[in-house]
């Protein structure tokens, strides 16, 4: 049967976030921020203390009465596991309840070998990284569309044998803790947003690597859309006259002209054989004009696709991650095209830059949704 997550009460989770983030260190400060009575907060705080999620640690400054007991998140015990799966590797992380990454490693997998073999390897890697640590939940980022209601893969283009497979259910069986699954671009977006912006703000994070994907964050939460396809700019048609077919059946989609795989193909068509996108980036760093031109053109294409999104959505920030985000010419071309094509009001305060979370962005996002799926007070 599908796993039925037991969500952490929103108010309790918000209390943990406020204490972990340093915005509140006492019951009175929590009550003020949450706009509720101190007595209400005290009951919730005591529940979290009894569950060993929060601890009282010394006293704060007095504002005229008795000195308040200072609160902190207990990070000594429980941990959250997070993993991001790629085509040939999986990155696994161990995080505490404040979202701090304590350990990580990369293991080799072959996602084309199918879900059973892949998930067994990922589960084994998770157990090895966790050791004897108490694990409360696991969050997994997958390189394909995911149905959040069932935790299953839905119409993936690069995951043969995964269609309809209930990843969430199988991981729960393998690891014995609640599991949560989502698309990698969504979780990168969630992880980067909460490390850079406030929960009240909006952002877009684009993963520009071998393939292209993006995640949309509205008011601090993932926006998935009616069929969990929101943010899929991969198939935005840039030029229908181009001959290169896309996996969606159309031609001239963004991924066929701006992804790392397309750069490798275009270099070959111009007589420069390179093994992967990293080699194209290395050539550009060395001043190779062909590689540099192709990377800048790819950035312009991505900027063109993003300009319509920015005009319509008006986010606070656009973050770029993935291998191509390491190229300054690529980022400069994206930024230039967005500013050129968008209404000035849409870009007046818009931030466009490389993601600060680097290769761990999806781990931070996966840990965050994993925390949402388990009752820490149980």
N, C-alpha and C positions, 0 to 999 in steps of 0.2 A: 504493500500500500504506500502511496506517496507520503512523505514526511509532512506533518502539519506543524509548522514552526510555532513556538510559544513566544510571542513577541515580548520583549522587555517593555514594561509600562513606559509610555512616552515621557511622563513627568519624571520618573526615576532616572531614565536614561539622560534626560536633560540635566538633572542634578549632577550626575556623574560627569557629564561633559563640562559643566560650568566649573566644578571643582578641579577636574583634570587640566582644564585650560587656564586656570588661575584667575578666572573672572570672579569667583566667589570662594571664600574660605571659612564662612560661618553660616549658621542657620539664618541669621538676620539678613545677611547679604543675599543669600539665596531667595529669601522671601521677597526682598525688594525687587530683584531682577525678575522673578516669576510672577510678581504681583499677586501673591497669595498670603494668607495668614502665617505667622511664624509657627503657630501650633500645627498647621497642616504640613509645613516643611519638616518640622521636628519629627512627626510620625514617619514620614518617608525616609528621612535621614537615619532614624533609628532602625528601620527595616534594612537599609543598606549596610549599616554598621553590623547588625546581627548576622547578615549574610557574608560579612567580611569583605564587602566591596569598598566601603569607606572606613576610615579610622579617624579617631580624634587624637590630635598630636599637639599638645601645648595649648597656649592661649594667645588670642589676638589682642589688639589694642582696644581699650575701653573708650566708648563714646559718652561716658557719663555714668553708666551703671556697672554691673558686674562684667568682668572681662569675658568675652565669648570664647568658647572652645574652638580651636582651629581644626578644620577638616582637611583630609587629604585622601586621595584614592590609594587603596591598598594594591600595590603592583607586585607584591612579593610572591604571590602564589599563582593565580590563574593566568592562563595565556590563551591567545587566539591564534590558530594556524591560518595562513593564507597562501594561495598558490596561483600563479599565472601560467597557463599552458600555451606554448607556441608549437610550431610545426615539428621542431627537432629537439626542443628543450622545455623544461619547466622550471620556473623560479619559485622557490618555497621560502616563506618567512614565518618567524615566530614573533608575535607582538603581544604587548601587555594591554591592560584595560584602558590605558590612556592613549593607545595608538602608537606607542613607541616601538620601533623595530629593534629587537634584541639580537636576532641571528637570521641569516639567510644563506641560501646556497642554490646552485643551479645543477639540475640533474638532466641526463640525456633521456629523451623519449622519442617515439615516432608516432605522432598523432594519427598517421595514416594506417597504423597497425590496428586501429579500432579502439573503442572505448574500454573494453574489459582489460586488455593488456596495459593500456595507458594508465588507467585509473589505479590499477594494482601497483604500478611503479610509483605513481604519485603518492599513494597512501603509504607505501613503504618509506619513501623519502620523508614524508611528514612525520611518521613515527620515529624515524632515526633522528630528525632534527629536534623533536620534542623531548626525547629521552624519557625521564621520569616526571617531567613537568605535567601538572594538571591542565588539561585542555578542555575548554568550555564549548568551542565551536570551530568550524572551518569555513572559510570563504574561498571560492574558486572562480577565477576569471578564464573564460573560454574564448578562443579566436573565431567565434561564430555566433549567429543569432540564438538567443535563449528565451524560452517561455518561463518567466519568473513564477507563474502559478504552479507549474509542475516540475520546474528545475530540469527541463529537457531541452535538447538541441533541436532547432527548428530550421530546416532548409539551409544547412551550411554549404559553402562552396568549396572549402578546402579541408573537409573532415569526413572522408569516406567511411561509411559504416556507422556514423554517429546520429543520423536522422532519427528523431523521436526517442533517443536513448535518455533514460531518466538518471542523469548524472547525480543530482542531489540525493536521490534515494539510494543509489549504489555507494556513494561516498559515506553516507550515514552508516550503512552496513559495514563498510570496511574500517571506519575509524571509530564508530561507536559514539559519535557526538553529532549534534545538529549541523547540517551542512546547508550552505546557501550558494547558488550559482548565478552568474550573470555574464554578460558579454564583456570582453576585456576593455574595449573602448569606454563603456559605461563606467567601469570600475576605475580606470585611469582618471577619467573626468572627476569622479567622486573623490578619489584620493588627493588629486592636485587641488581641487576646489577648496577642500577643508584645511589644506595646509597654507593656502594663499589668501582666501577670501572669507568673508563672514557668511554665516548660514543664510542671511537675508539677501545675498547677492546671487547673480546669475552668471554662468560661464559656459563656454564650449571648449572642449579639449579634443584636438585632432591627433590621431596616431598616424604618422606618415612614415611608414617603413616599407617592407616588401609589399604590403597592401596598405590600404587607407581606410580608416574608420574614424568615427567621432562619437563623443558622448555629450549630452546636454544636461546641464544642472540648472534647475529652477528652484530658487529659494532654498538652496542647499541640498536638494533631493534630486535623484535621477528622474529625468523625464523620458519615459519609454514610448509613449504613443499608444494608439489603439491596438496595434499588433506587435508591440515591442520593436518596431523598426525605426523609431525616431533617431535622428542623427546619422542615418546611413547616407552620407554624401558620396560614398564610393561610386554610386551609379548615377550621379549627376552628369548629364550629357554635356560635354564641352564642345565637341565638334562631330556632328553626325556624318560628315563626309570622310572621316578617317576609316581606314580599312581594318584596323585591329579590332577583333571581336571581344566582347566582354562576357564574363560568365553569366550575366543576366540575360544575354541574348541580343542586346543592342550593340552599337558600335560608337566609339568616341567617348566612352564614359571616363570619368576622372581617373579611375584606377589604371586605365590603359595608357594614360599620358603623363601621370604625375607620381606614380608609385615607384618604389625601389626596383621592383621587377620590370617595370616599363623602362626605367633608365638603363638597366642591363641590356634589355632587348634593343633599345635605340642605339646604344653604343655599338652593339654587334652589327646592326644594319649600316652603321657608318664605318665599319671596318675595324673596330676596336673591340676585341674579345676580352670580356672581363667576367670573373666568376660570380660576383654578387654586387649588391649596392654599396657595400663597404669599400670595394675597390674603386667604384666610381667616385665616392666621396674622397678617397685618398688621392686620386688623380686630380681632383679639383683643388685640394689643399696644396698640391704641388704646382698649381698654375696651369694645368692642362686646359686649353681653351674649349675643346669639345665637351669635356665633362662639366666644366663650369657653366657653359651655355645651356646644356641640358638641365642641370640642376636649377638654374635661374628660371628657365621656362616652366619647369615642373612647379616651382613656387608660384609663378604667375597664374598657372592653371588652377592651383589650389586656392589662391587668393580670389580668383574669379568666382569659383564655386562658393566660397565663404561670403562673398560680398552680398549675395542675395539673402543669405542666412542672417548676417549682421544687420542688414537693413530691416528685415522682418522681425527679428528676435531682440535686437538692441541689448546685447549682453554687456556685462561689466568687463569681461576679459575673454580673450581667445588664447589658449595655451597650446603649444605644439610639442608633441613628444614623438617617440620613434626615432629610428636611425637618421632620417633626413633632417630632424630638428637640430642635429649637431652641426649643420652647415649654415654659416651666417649668410651666404648668398641666397640660400633657400628661404630663410626667415625674412630677409630683407625684401625679397621678391613678393612673398605673401603679404607682408605689411604694406608695401607700396601699392599693390593692386587693390587691396581692401580699402585703403584710404582714398585711392583714385576713384573707385567705383561706387562707394557708399555716400549717402547723404551726410553732410558735415555733423548734423546732430547725432547720428548713429555712432560716429567715431570721436566725438568731442572728448570723452574721457576713456575711450577704449584702450585697454592694455593688450598688446599682441607680443608674446615672447615665448621663449622655450620654457617648458615645464621645469620646475625646480626639483621635482621628486625623482627625476631620472628614471632608471629602470625599475624603481620600487613603487611607482605611482599606483599600479594595479594592486599591489600587496596592501597598501594603505586603504584603498577603496574596498578590497575584499574583506579585510578585517573589520571595517566599519559596518558593512551589511551583515557580517557574521554576528557582531554584537547585537544588532537589531533583532536577530532571529532566536535569541536564547534569553531566558529569564535568569538573570544573574542573581536574583534574590532566592531562587529555588534551592 
